[in-house]
Amino acid sequence: MAATSITLDDGTRLTVRPIDMDDTDRLMAMHLRLSPGTVRRRFFALLPELDPKQAHRFTHVDGNDRAAVVAVNDAGDLVGVARYDRFDGTQDAEVAVVVQDSYQHHGLGTALLTELTTYARAHGIERFVADVLMENSPMFATFSDVGLVGTSEYSSGVAHLVMTLPPA
């Protein structure tokens, strides 16, 4: 996966690239810029700071069973992340996407998830699994925009989605 340049629908230019081990501090800084609502929709809890051990785990991936792509602005700040973590011994992977509030609703989540889906397919992933708060309609729209479809189960305001990756 090579770095690419994208232009959002508002004209903002960003670089999309694989996450790097050197991104730990940038990921923690991005988390601090997220609104409490965005954090809750991503982590299902209020999490004012990203724990350094968790940030380290998120940025130290093997590129096969665990992979992530990030969006970087001209200042070098991370502004979005899409990641997957394969379930051991399967072709299924948990998927998660988070976009900094000021970059939301401009196509960034879709661009990141599209890149991650292509990469995952090339590494033997066949399905993404995600738990999404029912109120998070933008995330449902993002999955649909990327062509991810599948089954849903609902419980206590959370949708459990199992989505087949679209063909190449």
C-alpha positions as CSV (number, residue, x, y, z in Angstrom):
1,M,0.0,0.0,0.0
2,A,1.6,3.2,-1.2
3,A,0.9,6.7,0.0
4,T,-1.7,8.5,-2.2
5,S,-3.0,12.0,-2.4
6,I,-6.8,12.6,-2.1
7,T,-9.0,15.6,-2.4
8,L,-12.1,15.8,-0.2
9,D,-15.4,17.1,-1.6
10,D,-14.6,20.5,0.1
11,G,-11.3,20.8,-1.7
12,T,-9.1,19.7,1.2
13,R,-6.0,17.7,0.1
14,L,-4.7,14.9,2.3
15,T,-2.3,12.1,2.1
16,V,-3.5,8.5,2.7
17,R,-0.9,6.1,3.7
18,P,-0.3,3.0,5.9
19,I,-0.1,3.6,9.6
20,D,3.5,3.7,10.9
21,M,5.1,2.8,14.2
22,D,6.2,6.5,14.4
23,D,2.5,7.5,14.5
24,T,1.9,6.7,18.1
25,D,2.2,10.3,19.4
26,R,0.2,11.6,16.4
27,L,-2.6,9.1,17.0
28,M,-2.8,10.2,20.7
29,A,-2.8,13.9,19.6
30,M,-5.6,13.2,17.1
31,H,-7.7,11.5,19.8
32,L,-7.4,14.7,21.9
33,R,-9.0,16.6,19.0
34,L,-12.0,14.3,18.7
35,S,-15.3,15.5,20.2
36,P,-16.8,13.4,23.1
37,G,-19.5,12.3,20.7
38,T,-17.0,11.1,18.1
39,V,-15.1,9.2,20.8
40,R,-18.2,7.6,22.1
41,R,-19.3,6.5,18.7
42,R,-15.9,4.9,18.1
43,F,-15.1,3.4,21.5
44,F,-18.7,3.2,23.0
45,A,-17.4,5.1,26.1
46,L,-16.0,8.5,27.1
47,L,-12.3,8.2,26.7
48,P,-10.7,11.6,27.2
49,E,-7.2,10.3,26.3
50,L,-6.0,7.3,24.3
51,D,-3.9,5.1,26.6
52,P,-0.3,5.0,25.4
53,K,-0.3,1.2,25.4
54,Q,-3.4,1.2,23.3
55,A,-2.0,3.8,20.9
56,H,1.2,1.7,20.6
57,R,-0.9,-1.4,19.8
58,F,-2.9,0.6,17.2
59,T,0.2,1.8,15.4
60,H,2.3,-1.4,15.6
61,V,0.6,-3.6,13.0
62,D,1.9,-6.5,11.0
63,G,0.2,-5.4,7.7
64,N,-1.5,-8.8,7.3
65,D,-3.6,-9.8,10.3
66,R,-3.6,-6.2,11.6
67,A,-3.5,-3.2,9.3
68,A,-4.5,0.4,9.2
69,V,-4.5,3.4,6.9
70,V,-4.3,7.0,8.0
71,A,-5.1,10.4,6.5
72,V,-2.5,13.1,7.1
73,N,-3.0,16.8,6.6
74,D,-0.3,19.3,5.3
75,A,0.8,20.0,8.9
76,G,1.6,16.3,9.4
77,D,-1.4,15.7,11.7
78,L,-3.4,12.5,11.6
79,V,-7.0,13.3,10.8
80,G,-8.5,9.9,10.2
81,V,-7.8,6.2,10.7
82,A,-9.4,3.0,9.3
83,R,-8.1,-0.3,10.7
84,Y,-8.8,-4.0,10.7
85,D,-7.9,-6.8,13.1
86,R,-8.3,-10.3,11.8
87,F,-10.0,-12.9,14.0
88,D,-7.5,-15.7,14.6
89,G,-7.7,-18.5,12.0
90,T,-10.5,-16.8,9.9
91,Q,-11.0,-14.6,6.9
92,D,-13.0,-12.2,9.1
93,A,-11.7,-9.0,10.6
94,E,-13.0,-6.4,13.0
95,V,-13.1,-3.0,11.2
96,A,-13.1,0.5,12.7
97,V,-13.0,4.0,11.3
98,V,-12.6,7.3,13.0
99,V,-12.4,10.8,11.4
100,Q,-11.5,14.0,13.2
101,D,-14.7,16.1,13.6
102,S,-13.6,18.9,11.3
103,Y,-13.0,16.4,8.5
104,Q,-16.2,14.5,8.8
105,H,-19.0,14.5,6.1
106,H,-16.5,15.2,3.3
107,G,-15.9,11.7,2.1
108,L,-12.8,10.9,4.2
109,G,-14.2,7.9,6.0
110,T,-15.3,6.5,2.6
111,A,-11.9,7.1,1.1
112,L,-10.1,5.4,4.0
113,L,-12.4,2.5,4.2
114,T,-12.2,2.0,0.4
115,E,-8.4,1.8,0.6
116,L,-8.5,-0.5,3.6
117,T,-11.0,-2.8,1.9
118,T,-8.8,-3.2,-1.1
119,Y,-5.8,-3.9,1.1
120,A,-7.8,-6.4,3.3
121,R,-9.0,-8.3,0.2
122,A,-5.4,-8.7,-1.0
123,H,-4.5,-10.2,2.4
124,G,-7.2,-12.8,2.4
125,I,-9.9,-11.0,4.4
126,E,-13.4,-11.8,3.1
127,R,-15.7,-10.2,5.7
128,F,-15.5,-7.2,8.0
129,V,-17.3,-7.3,11.3
130,A,-18.3,-4.2,13.2
131,D,-20.4,-3.1,16.1
132,V,-22.0,0.3,15.4
133,L,-24.2,2.4,17.6
134,M,-27.7,2.6,16.0
135,E,-27.4,6.4,16.2
136,N,-24.3,6.4,14.0
137,S,-26.0,6.8,10.7
138,P,-22.9,8.3,9.0
139,M,-21.0,5.0,9.7
140,F,-23.8,2.9,8.2
141,A,-23.8,5.2,5.1
142,T,-20.0,4.8,4.8
143,F,-20.2,1.0,4.8
144,S,-22.9,1.3,2.2
145,D,-20.9,3.7,0.0
146,V,-18.0,1.3,0.0
147,G,-20.3,-1.6,-1.1
148,L,-20.1,-3.5,2.2
149,V,-23.3,-5.4,2.7
150,G,-24.2,-8.3,4.9
151,T,-26.2,-9.4,8.0
152,S,-27.1,-7.3,11.0
153,E,-28.2,-8.2,14.5
154,Y,-29.4,-5.5,16.9
155,S,-29.2,-5.4,20.7
156,S,-29.3,-2.5,23.2
157,G,-28.9,0.2,20.6
158,V,-26.0,-1.5,18.9
159,A,-25.9,-3.2,15.5
160,H,-23.6,-6.1,15.0
161,L,-22.7,-6.2,11.3
162,V,-21.0,-8.9,9.3
163,M,-20.2,-7.5,5.9
164,T,-18.8,-9.3,2.8
165,L,-16.1,-7.3,1.1
166,P,-17.2,-6.3,-2.4
167,P,-15.3,-7.8,-5.4
168,A,-12.3,-6.1,-6.7
